[in-house]
Amino acid sequence: MEVVGYVASILIGVSLGLIGSGGSILTVPLLVYLFHVSPLLATTYSLAIVGLSSIAGVISRLKQKLVDFKTIFIFGLPSIAGVFLSRKYLVPAIPEEMIWGTHLVITKSHFIMLFFATLMLIAALSMILGKNKKEQEGVLPIYGFALMLVGFGEGSLTGIVGAGGGFLIIPALVLLAKLPMKKAIASSLVIISIKSLVGFTGDLFHTSVDWSFLSKIILLATLGIITGNYLNKKIDGAKLKKGFGFFVLGMSLVIIIEQFFFSNLIK
């Protein structure tokens, strides 16, 4: 299974390079199911893998002049703050075991995976069901406090599950900031890289890291993102939006089914 895991690590980068997201969606399940890393530790590793491998994608997008720095400042800074506060205060506050009713026992690990899948499901539906209007730059952007608030909320939520958050950032930038899909992808990569590394740095104070293992995954994911960057130039933004939505939807359903029927959640 480890061989499959290493091959899948390349897909983490391909996903990030191609659609500016999906890296953490692949990373956490990959670490948990193929490498048997605990869900909590997987969230820490995910922050490092996604944050460092995203740098290659950021460099490419900067050269293409696709990064919207105004959006990054307004949305990204609150998002980074949300991640830091979430990892420092919310995650440690989650109880190790929660008992609901007489037969449902939810451990901290189960909660993180189910919460992760729920966020994925909501984001997927927003992308799939959203009106497929022609992309126009600068049409009724919602800047200011509203976008800052959404950024902080996104950072707080994804901080819990160790996700880069592109599956929430991209819908927000497309629907609220009215960025064209490819600009949203580029800006998302910058935000993901910065806040993931901030979250990972905070975790280092209380987490033991297997650097040898982590380095291998980061290297493979970086090779993948270089491939994804090339593919991104060849594919239309509108098609990426719908395809990304269906991809996230499928992954969320797989995790929910696995947690309820194959993880001894119901006793």
C-alpha positions, -999 to 999 in steps of 0.1 A, spaced: 0 0 0 29 23 6 39 21 -31 4 32 -40 7 60 -15 39 74 -30 24 73 -64 -7 91 -51 16 117 -35 24 129 -71 -14 134 -76 -15 158 -46 8 181 -66 -10 176 -99 -43 186 -82 -27 217 -67 -11 227 -99 -41 220 -121 -70 234 -100 -52 253 -72 -67 230 -46 -75 193 -38 -40 188 -23 -52 185 13 -83 166 1 -60 139 -12 -33 143 14 -52 136 46 -70 104 33 -37 93 17 -18 96 50 -46 80 71 -56 51 48 -24 42 29 4 52 54 -17 45 86 -9 79 101 -33 91 128 -58 117 116 -45 143 140 -9 139 129 -21 136 92 -35 171 95 -1 184 107 18 166 78 -8 179 54 0 215 62 37 209 55 31 189 23 6 213 8 24 245 20 58 236 7 48 219 -26 25 249 -34 55 272 -37 63 257 -71 28 266 -83 31 301 -68 63 308 -87 47 297 -120 15 318 -115 36 349 -106 54 346 -139 20 344 -157 8 375 -137 -23 357 -125 -20 365 -88 -44 391 -74 -26 407 -45 -55 428 -34 -76 397 -29 -48 379 -11 -44 408 13 -81 412 21 -90 375 22 -56 359 30 -45 377 61 -77 369 81 -75 333 68 -39 330 81 -50 344 115 -79 319 116 -56 290 109 -32 300 137 -59 305 163 -77 273 153 -46 251 156 -36 268 189 -70 268 206 -97 249 188 -80 216 179 -66 210 215 -101 217 229 -118 189 209 -125 161 234 -109 127 227 -143 110 227 -178 122 223 -208 99 230 -240 106 211 -270 85 221 -264 49 231 -246 35 200 -227 64 184 -192 70 197 -173 97 180 -136 99 187 -114 130 180 -101 112 149 -136 104 136 -147 140 143 -118 154 123 -125 132 93 -162 137 93 -159 175 97 -134 174 69 -158 155 46 -187 179 55 -167 209 44 -157 192 12 -194 183 5 -206 219 10 -178 233 -12 -185 208 -39 -222 216 -41 -215 253 -43 -193 248 -73 -215 223 -91 -248 240 -85 -236 276 -90 -246 294 -121 -221 289 -149 -219 326 -160 -192 338 -183 -162 348 -163 -157 386 -161 -130 402 -141 -140 429 -116 -178 424 -118 -195 434 -85 -166 422 -62 -175 420 -26 -143 434 -10 -139 447 25 -153 433 57 -175 406 42 -145 390 24 -123 394 54 -149 376 76 -152 348 51 -114 345 50 -112 342 88 -140 316 89 -123 296 61 -90 297 80 -106 286 113 -124 257 97 -96 244 76 -72 248 105 -91 221 123 -86 195 95 -51 206 85 -63 215 50 -49 241 27 -85 251 21 -85 256 -16 -118 238 -18 -133 266 2 -110 295 -9 -117 290 -47 -155 291 -44 -152 323 -22 -129 340 -46 -150 331 -76 -184 338 -60 -175 368 -38 -144 385 -52 -156 377 -87 -122 365 -99 -119 345 -131 -112 308 -123 -76 309 -132 -69 340 -111 -88 324 -82 -66 293 -86 -34 314 -86 -44 336 -56 -56 305 -38 -22 288 -41 -4 319 -25 -29 319 4 -26 281 8 12 281 9 15 309 35 -12 298 59 -3 261 57 33 268 66 21 291 94 -1 263 108 26 237 105 52 259 122 28 263 152 23 225 153 61 219 156 60 231 192 39 201 203 43 175 176 70 149 168 76 148 130 91 120 109 112 143 86 125 115 64 90 103 55 76 138 52 104 149 29 97 121 4 60 131 2 68 168 -3 93 160 -31 68 138 -49 40 164 -45 63 191 -58 71 170 -89 33 166 -93 26 204 -91 51 211 -119 31 187 -141 -2 203 -129 11 238 -138 16 226 -174 -18 210 -176 -35 241 -162 -23 262 -192 -41 238 -216 -76 236 -199 -104 261 -199 -112 277 -165 -150 270 -167 -144 233 -172 -120 233 -142 -147 247 -120 -173 220 -126 -147 192 -128 -132 203 -95 -167 203 -79 -174 167 -89 -140 156 -77 -145 171 -43 -180 156 -41 -167 121 -48 -140 123 -22 -163 136 5 -188 108 -1 -160 82 1 -148 95 34 -183 97 49 -191 61 39 -158 49 52 -162 66 85 -197 53 91 -195 18 78 -158 7 81 -144 25 111 -164 11 140 -181 44 145 -213 27 155 -209 4 184 
